[in-house]
Amino acid sequence: MRHVYFFAEAVLAEAALSFLGVGTPRVHTKLGIILGEARTYIRDAPWMMLLPGLALSITVLGLNLMGDGLRDLLDPRQRRTLRTTA
């Protein structure tokens, strides 16, 4: 289940590197690149930074919740402790 958390961290790391301009080449649109380019327009159009930031946050939160759900479903030690406390 830790792999799902690593995937969420990788999404954040890629967005941060793209935001700083040291990520992968600009062949495809990435949330970090969109956030980096929106810095110029933050006073006139704050939604240009708000919406990609919100999408990134929801993506990472969803991956973390999916990892928690998979861990709860598949971890036999977790199931055993839940049965004894119930």
C-alpha positions as CSV (number, residue, x, y, z in Angstrom):
1,M,0.0,0.0,0.0
2,R,3.0,2.3,0.4
3,H,3.3,2.4,-3.3
4,V,0.1,4.5,-3.6
5,Y,1.6,7.0,-1.2
6,F,4.8,7.1,-3.2
7,F,2.8,7.8,-6.3
8,A,1.1,10.8,-4.6
9,E,4.5,12.1,-3.6
10,A,5.7,11.6,-7.2
11,V,2.8,13.7,-8.5
12,L,3.7,16.5,-6.0
13,A,7.4,16.3,-6.8
14,E,6.7,16.5,-10.6
15,A,4.4,19.5,-10.1
16,A,7.0,21.2,-7.9
17,L,9.8,20.6,-10.4
18,S,7.6,21.8,-13.3
19,F,6.6,24.9,-11.3
20,L,10.3,25.7,-10.8
21,G,11.1,25.1,-14.5
22,V,13.4,22.2,-13.9
23,G,11.0,19.4,-14.6
24,T,10.5,17.4,-17.8
25,P,10.4,19.2,-21.2
26,R,7.2,21.2,-22.0
27,V,5.8,18.6,-24.4
28,H,2.7,18.0,-22.4
29,T,0.7,20.3,-20.2
30,K,1.4,19.8,-16.5
31,L,-0.2,21.3,-13.5
32,G,3.2,22.7,-12.3
33,I,3.8,24.4,-15.6
34,I,0.3,25.9,-15.5
35,L,0.8,27.1,-11.9
36,G,4.2,28.6,-12.9
37,E,2.8,30.5,-15.8
38,A,-0.2,31.7,-13.8
39,R,2.2,33.6,-11.4
40,T,2.3,36.4,-14.0
41,Y,-1.5,36.9,-13.9
42,I,-2.2,36.3,-10.2
43,R,-3.4,39.9,-9.6
44,D,-5.7,40.0,-12.6
45,A,-6.9,36.4,-12.8
46,P,-6.4,34.6,-9.6
47,W,-8.5,31.6,-10.8
48,M,-5.7,30.7,-13.2
49,M,-3.6,29.7,-10.2
50,L,-6.5,28.6,-8.0
51,L,-8.0,25.9,-10.3
52,P,-4.8,24.0,-11.1
53,G,-3.8,24.2,-7.4
54,L,-7.2,22.8,-6.4
55,A,-6.9,20.0,-9.0
56,L,-3.5,19.1,-7.8
57,S,-4.7,19.0,-4.2
58,I,-7.7,16.9,-5.0
59,T,-5.5,14.5,-7.0
60,V,-3.1,14.0,-4.1
61,L,-5.9,13.7,-1.6
62,G,-7.7,11.1,-3.7
63,L,-4.5,9.1,-4.1
64,N,-4.0,9.2,-0.3
65,L,-7.6,8.2,0.4
66,M,-7.3,5.3,-2.1
67,G,-4.2,4.1,-0.4
68,D,-5.9,4.2,3.0
69,G,-8.9,2.3,1.6
70,L,-6.7,-0.3,0.0
71,R,-4.7,-0.7,3.3
72,D,-7.9,-1.1,5.3
73,L,-9.2,-3.7,2.8
74,L,-6.1,-5.8,2.3
75,D,-4.0,-5.6,5.5
76,P,-4.7,-8.8,7.5
77,R,-3.2,-7.4,10.7
78,Q,-5.5,-4.4,10.5
79,R,-8.5,-6.7,10.0
80,R,-7.6,-8.8,13.0
81,T,-7.3,-5.8,15.4
82,L,-10.6,-4.5,14.1
83,R,-12.4,-7.8,14.9
84,T,-11.0,-8.0,18.4
85,T,-12.0,-4.4,19.3
86,A,-15.5,-4.7,17.9
